[in-house]
Amino acid sequence: MKPQGTAAQHWIPFRENRAECRLCPRHCRPKNERMGFCGVRGTLEGEIRSFNYGQSLAATEEVIETEAVNHFSPGARILSMGNVGCMMACSFCQNWETSQTQYLDYQMVRHYTPQQVVDICLANQIPIISWTYNDPVVWHEFVVETSRLAHKNGIKTLYKSAFFIEAEPVNELLECIDIFSLSLKSLNDEFYRKQTKARLAPVLERIRQVAASGKYLELSQLVIPELNDSNKDVEQTIDWVLQYIGAEVPLHFVAFHPAHQYTHVERTSIETLKNARELALQKGMKYVYLGNTHEPDLNNTVCQKCGTVLVKRYGLHSQVENLDSHSNCTQCGTRSPILYPLDGINQSSPGIKFSTPKQLEIHWHNEAQSAHILQLGGQGKTDTLSIRSLGIERVTSKTLSAGLDRFILSRHSSEETGILISWDSDCHYQNLEVLDRAHYPTNPGSEQTISFRTCLEI
């Protein structure tokens, strides 16, 4: 029996039992019982159906900095939800194992209802749901429904996207999304057409649509060696942001790691990123950050008037300093752009002593300074772990419950050489190296790879 999918929004009838999708500017017109470009939306009996509604990667607890968001509740815990498929096909995709359905290991895919996602947040006291990883555009119906339910339960929502999407669905998002973290690939349309199989103009229009709405916004650009890392490329992005969005919006230049079809280069050098930052500051941008970097004092937020450090950052870790609850600098009283500055502070828990603890030891290295920790076979069985830093005196604890069986750990400082995780339950844990902050590592231990398209072929 062929799957029926879920009724989709944003389409019009075409002809010959076909329909035209109006979710993204591609306007696919798949024949009956065929998928569109994204691989997860297709035509069935003259209607566009969604074949990835509720189909998700494992819900993962991370921190808000993972999503290139620095000025909204620093250090806040988020529940990262990523689906499958994409309306783009970037040659350099950092999450190609899940965004391109022909490569997907379907054994990684789980099914969630909107209520289950909200329940995970409530049970684990996670205040923000983040729609992320491959791209939430192709998950539109599930994102909107779940986000509306989240708001009813006092949970905020974050949307991390390359934003190749039409205006009407964006209007729906503006009603239920609190935080937009939107990524530009380049200000060159030829780059978009050749390297992403998309177009630049619609992306710029939709970013301006969000900015005009007054919704919270941060922008980022992946800096890719030999593709968009020249001074000309960087300056085009800076000039557009200054002209159409403004100097106050946080702008992130993010390091690239070789992936998918673009593996002949090295990681983006720190010198290239620093150069981009300097160009942006010289041109008048107020807040410029460098993603996927681990250097002390490089990504701090400072008071624009007196220069006092307001938020100190290392990698994915943030520490609020010299800010009161109203986001004023405690040294000179100047209002900072940080929203909810004290809400995301995570209090360290005392170390937990175990009688006969099981242990997992992880050592940081240049290629990976973060890791996803997976509870194997437990499917969110309630468990508490002790997490001890190696090289520095720091011990915290982590409790998993109610369907949450994956969370991120990242390097806390340059002195921290690794972490030691201990527990005394009958659960088992595995670590997967995170190659950059937006990367969702797949499980190399899968014995069989089954494509998403094969499982959901219509």
N, C-alpha and C positions, 0 to 999 in steps of 0.2 A: 504494500500500500504506500503510495507516494505521500510525503508530508504535505500538509496544507498551509503551513506557515501561519502568520498572524496578520490580520488586516493592517495595511500600512496607510499612512497619511501622505499627503503631498504628491498626488499623481492625477493625471487626466486620462480619459480613454484615448486610444489612438485609432487603430483600425485592425481588421482581421483578427479579432479576439486578442488584441495586443493593448498595452497601456504605456504611457510615458511617465516616467518618474520625475518628479519636480523637487526632490529633496536637495540634490546638489546640482551645480550648473551643467553637469554632463548630460542631463535629460535623456537617460538611457531609454530605449524602446525595445526591451527584450521580447522576443517571440514567446508565444504561449509555452509554458513549461521550460523556460530558460531564465538564467540569472542575468542581471546587469553587470556592469564593470566591477562593482564592489564585491561580487560573489556571494552576497547574502540577501539581496533584494531581487525579486523576479516576478514575472507575470504568470498568473494562474487564472485561467478562464476569464481573461480580459481585465483582471485587477492586479495591481501591484501588491505583493505580499512580502512581509518581513520574515526571513527564515533564521534570524538570529535573536529574536525576542527572548530575553532572559538567558541567552547563551553567553556564558562569561568564563574568563579565566578565574582562578581562585581569588576570592576577595582577600586583599592584603593590607595589613596595617602599615602605614608609612607616616612620614611627616610632611607638612605642607610645603617645605622647601624642595621636596622631590619634584614638585610641579612648577618650578620657576616662579614661586610666589614668595616674596620676601617682606612685603609691607602689610600683610594681613595675619594677625595673630601668630607671630613667630613661634616656631616649635610646636604648633598645634598638630595633634594626631589626626590623620585622615584615613578613611577606608577607601583604598584605590580599587576601582572596578574597571576592568578592561574587557572588551568583547572581541569579536573576530571580524575580519574583512576591513576594507578601506575604500574610500572614494578616490584615493590617489595610489600611485605605484612608484614610490621614490626609489631610485637606484641605490640610494645610500641608507635606506630605512633602518633605523636602529632596533625595530621590533618586527622585522620581516617574517619571523616564524609564526606570528599571529595575525598580522595585518594582511598578508597575502595568503588567501585560503588554500591555495594549492600546496603550501608547505606545512599546513597546520597538522599537528598531532591531535586528533579529536579526543584522545584520552585525557587531554588537559582541560577540556571544556566541561563546565558544570552548568547546572540550570538553577537560576534563582528567580523567585518572585519578587515584586517590589516590596512586599511586606517582609520577606526574609532579609533583604538588604537592610531595611530600616531596623529590624530586630537585632541584627548583628551590631549595629551602631549603638543601640540602646543598651544591650547587654554588656558591651565592652566600653561604654561611656566614650565613644568616639564622636566628636561633634560635627564632623564634616565628611560628606561623601564626595569623592573625586572621580569624575568620568575621564578616563585617561588611557594611556598606552597606545593601542593601534590608532584609534580616533573615534570619539563618541558620535560623530555625525551619522554614521550608518546604523547606529543603535537608537535612533531618535525617539521612537515611540516608548521604548522602555525607559530611556533617560528622563523624558518629560513626566511620565506617569510616576516613576519612583521619586523624582525630585519634588513633585507636588506633595506626595505622601510624606517625604522627609520634612518638608516645611511644616506640615501639620503636627509633626512630632518634635519640632524645635531643632531640627538638624539642618545645617547649612550645606550648600552644594557648590562644587567647583568644576569647571569645564575646561579641560586641557585639549586644545585642538589646533590643527592646521587650518581649519575654518573654510574649507572649500564647500560652501553651503549656500542655499538661496535665502532671500530676505524673509520670506514668510515663516519658515521654521525658526529662524533666528528670533522673530518676534515672540514665538512660543517660549524659547529659551530665556528671553529677557524676563519673563514672568516667574520663572522657577529656578534660575541660576543666580547665586550670590557673587561668585568669583569667576572671572574669565582670565585664563592664562593662554594667550593665543600666540602661535608661532609663525613667523615669516621665514621663508626659505631663501628668498632673494628679492631684490627689486628689479629683476630682469625677467621679462616674460618668456624669453627664449629658454632660460634656465628652467622655468616652471614647465613649459611644454615638453622639453627634452628629458629632464631629469625626474620629474614628478608625474608626468602625463596629465597635468592639470593646467590651469591658467591663472595668471597673477591678478588681473583686474577684479574678479569676483571676491578674492580674498581681501584685497584692500578695501573694497566697498563694505564688506561685512565687518571688518575691524572698525571702520569709521561708524558703522551703525551701532555697534556696542559702545564705542566711546561717546557718541552723541546721546545715548540713553542715560548716561550717568552711572552705569553699573561699574563695579570695581574691576579694574583691568591692569594686567601686566603683560609685557611683550617680550618675546625671545627670538633669537635667530641662531640656528645651528651653524657653526662656522666650519666649513668643509675644505680641507686642503685642495688647492688647484681647481676648485669649483666656485667658491664665493668668498674667499679669504683675502682678496686684494684690497688695498686702500679704497679703490674706486667702488668696489662692491659694498664695503662697509659704510662708506660715506653716503651712498645712495640710500641705504636703510636709515641711517641717522637723519638725513635731510628730510625724508618722508615723514618719519615719526615727529620731528620737530614741527613740520608744517601742518600736519593733519591731526596729530594726537596731543602733542605738547611736551615740554621739557620735563614735566613732573612725573610722567609715567615711568615706572621702573622698567629698564631695558636690560635684558640678559643676553650676553654673547656666550654660547654654549659650545664646549669642546665636543668634537666628533670622535667616535671610535670606528675603525674600519668594519664594515658590515655589508651583508647582502651582495650586491653586484659591484660594490665600490670598496675594494680591499687592497688596492695597490699602493695606498698611501699610509703614512703613519698617523697616529692620533694628532689632533690639533695641538700645536705647541703652546705653552703658556705665554711665550713671547708674542705669538700672533694674537692671542686673546687680550693681553695687556695693551697691545698696540690699538686694538679696536676700542678698548675702554678709554684710552687716552684721547683718541680721535673724537669719541662721543662727548667726553668732558670738555674738550677744547671748543666744540661746536655749541655747547650750552646745555647738554643733558645734565640733569641734577643727580639722578640715581642710576648708576651703571654697575651691573654685576656680571661675574664670570662663572658660568656653570661647569660642573664636573672638574673643579679645581680643588686642590687641597693644600693651600698655602695660608699660613696665619695672617690675619689682618688685611686680607685682600678684598673681602666682600662685606666688610663692616658697613653699617649705616651710621652716618655721623650727622650731628646737628649742623644745619646749613649756616647758622649764625656764629656759634662759638667753637665748632669743630669737635665737640665732645662725642665720644663713641656712644651711640644709643643702643645698637644691637651688634654684638660681636658674633662673628660666624666662622666656622671651620667646616668645610665640606657641607654636610646636611644638618649640622648642629648649629643652633642659634641660642644665644644667651642675652636676654634683655638687660641692659644696664642704663642707668641714668634716665629712665622714663617713668613718669607717674601713670596712674590709671587713666588719665585723660590724654595721654600721649604727649605730654609736655616735657621738654628737656629739664631735668632737675637742676641743671647748672645755670641756665639763663632764662628758662621759662618759655622758650620758643616752641610753638606747636610743631610736632613732627608729622610726617605722612603715615606713620604706622597706625593701623586700625586694630583695636582690641589688643593692645600690647602685652597685657598680663594674662590673657586668657589661655595662651598656649604653653605657659610655663609647666614643664614636667618636673615634679618633685621626685628626686631619687629615693628609692626604697632601700631599706637596710638589707644587707645580705641575708640570704636564707641558708640555714645549715641543714644539710641532708645527711642521713645516716650512711647510706651507700650510694652516693650519687653516680649517675651516668654522666658522661661528659662529651662535649663536642668542642674542639679547639680550632680556631680560625686565625690565620695570620694574614695581615694586610700586605699587599704588594702594589706595584705601580699600576697594574692593569685593573685591579679590583680593590676598592676601598670601602665597599658596601656589600652586603649579602642578604638574600632572602632566606629566612629560616622556615623550613617546612615541617609540620607535624605529619608524619607518615602514618596513614591508616587510621588516624584518630577522627578525621572529619570534624575537627573542632572540639574534641574532648577537653573538658576543663582540666587545665594543668598549669603549674607555676614553675618558672625557670629562674635560676640565678645567673646573672650575666656579669662577669668580672673582666675588667680591662686588663690587658697585659702591657706592662711598661709604665702604667700610672695607677694611682690608688683610686679606683672608682668601681663601685658595685651597685647594681640595680637589680630589680626583679621584673618579670613579665608574666602576666596571667592571660591565658587564652581560654575563651569560652564561647559557647553559642554559635558554632559554625565558623569561627575564625581560626584558621590553622596555618596562616602564613603572615609573617611580619618582617620588616626590614631592620637591620642593624648597620650602622656605618661608623667609620672611624671618627673618634671624638676629638683627637688632637694629633699633632705631629709626633708627640711622645708615645702615643698609644700604638703598639706594634701588632695587636690582635685582640681577640676576645676568647674567653673560656666560658662555655655555657654548661650549667649543671642542672640535673633534675633527678628525682628519685621515683618517678611514676613508671608505669609499664609502656609509656609512649616512646616513640622513636623519632629522631629529628635528623634532617639533612640540610646542608647549606648549599645554595646556588649563588655563584658570584654575580654581582650586579656590575655591569661594565660602565654604565653611566646612570645618572639619577633617574632618568625616564625609562630605563631598560627593564623589561620584564623577562627574566631569564627562564628559559624552558628547561624541562627536566631531561638531562641527558640519559637517564636510566630507563626511559621508555623502551619497551621491547618491540613495539610495533607502532608504525606511523600510519594513521588512517586519515585521509584528507577530509576536511570539512565538506568540500563540494561533493565527495562521494556519499557521505552520510546524509546530506540534505538535498541531494540532486532531485530536481522536480521535472 
